[in-house]
């Protein structure tokens, strides 16, 4: 015996995820400034795995696939830089894009594709992997109701691009009948357009948008008696008399058709009343034999009522833009990981308050206000000798020369003996040491020739603002105490639900990162 997860289950999971966004805090984040960190351990040199979660040849290595275990998931949080909250408007269901192209064939919508009844064009055993819908040059989306194959078994090629917006399907001279669903809005085209996916409207079942409402309500066959739109002729049979009217039998109500014959063979079936409530149907025939007429059953109540079900929307696109609009998003940093973090807690939750972070953006970095401007290399070390052999270390993520704010993070590679794991070596295992405001810091400590000792500016105290040397007042995004600030989130909390290792990207003030993530359920 065998079992499988149904398409409906995946669609419902996508629905549930989109609905959960209003009740949770999901953040798209960027992370890991130094994926191929080449900090040389004294007496050992760089290794193939040069520090936990890193590779020397990160951009070209085939071994840098994300690892899904608890240790790596917590490491992704440790090396996180900053994040942006996903709002409902930026979580959109999507489906594979099939563009209308003149002289191309398309499958029809059928409820009964399977191993013994594959689609004629794509040869698919599943409805949702066949090309039964299109998006046109005007960004209108249509379901193919007929493609000329009914009664012939031969698919026509579509010659006329559909352009109507009628509630009921419209037939064209090339043998195709199309059911209009919606038009992708200009705003969605600009923001989300993709070569691979069609963006679906949000809140289809509840929106009061007049056009969507008319399509949705027009597809409610319980009110309109218009469920079945077409009957497919698998076999016209023989011996049938003159054209006649017949009922659609089955478990629904009210369906009727007009059956046209030629020399006793059924050659056309026109639905005169679509009825409602059908999950299967047969045509009431008499006087002949051998005909196989298949009423095509729309999803749910009818075509257009629930497009998520109709189009098999089991994928969700998540979008975030990172620009220079906030100091939480430093433009001089690098990143090589993109992820999604669910429900992180505030940094204060280290004191067990268990308070979820809910703001629109967060910084996951520690910060130091320096008295002087320095030259830094992103990914290198900043250190602080606190005496008695105690040394604090962090990886530099950013240095703003205008504000003299240095941002850094600390991950387990700074604690592990060989920066990779718990193996003992001449590089001693140690705790992660927090920086203090009473000692200077050494910037670029792994490049001794260019290292500089800099004092901490403790005058930046109990504030999230400072005045630059030019007199400009700057909002720092985080609050400083005696020249130091903490991340806004507790990086030991929250669930990593997605991670993607990428070739390293260097940010700068002239670029913006539009992040689009596709989750498939």
Secondary structure as UniProt FT lines:
FT   HELIX           7..20
FT   HELIX           21..23
FT   STRAND          26..31
FT   TURN            35..36
FT   TURN            42..44
FT   TURN            52..53
FT   TURN            56..60
FT   HELIX           70..78
FT   STRAND          80..85
FT   HELIX           88..90
FT   STRAND          91..96
FT   TURN            102..103
FT   TURN            115..116
FT   TURN            120..122
FT   HELIX           127..129
FT   STRAND          133..135
FT   TURN            137..138
FT   STRAND          140..147
FT   TURN            150..152
FT   STRAND          170..171
FT   TURN            173..174
FT   STRAND          176..183
FT   HELIX           186..192
FT   STRAND          197..199
FT   TURN            204..206
FT   HELIX           210..218
FT   HELIX           221..224
FT   STRAND          231..238
FT   STRAND          244..250
FT   STRAND          256..262
FT   TURN            263..264
FT   STRAND          265..273
FT   STRAND          275..276
FT   STRAND          281..283
FT   STRAND          289..295
FT   TURN            300..301
FT   TURN            303..305
FT   HELIX           307..311
FT   STRAND          315..322
FT   TURN            327..328
FT   TURN            331..332
FT   STRAND          334..342
FT   STRAND          345..346
FT   HELIX           347..351
FT   STRAND          361..363
FT   STRAND          366..370
FT   TURN            378..379
FT   STRAND          381..385
FT   TURN            388..389
FT   STRAND          391..400
FT   TURN            401..404
FT   STRAND          405..409
FT   HELIX           412..414
FT   TURN            417..418
FT   TURN            437..438
FT   STRAND          441..443
FT   TURN            444..446
FT   HELIX           448..450
FT   STRAND          452..454
FT   TURN            458..459
FT   STRAND          463..467
FT   TURN            469..470
FT   STRAND          473..481
FT   TURN            482..483
FT   STRAND          484..485
FT   STRAND          489..490
FT   TURN            491..492
FT   STRAND          495..506
FT   TURN            509..510
FT   STRAND          513..520
//
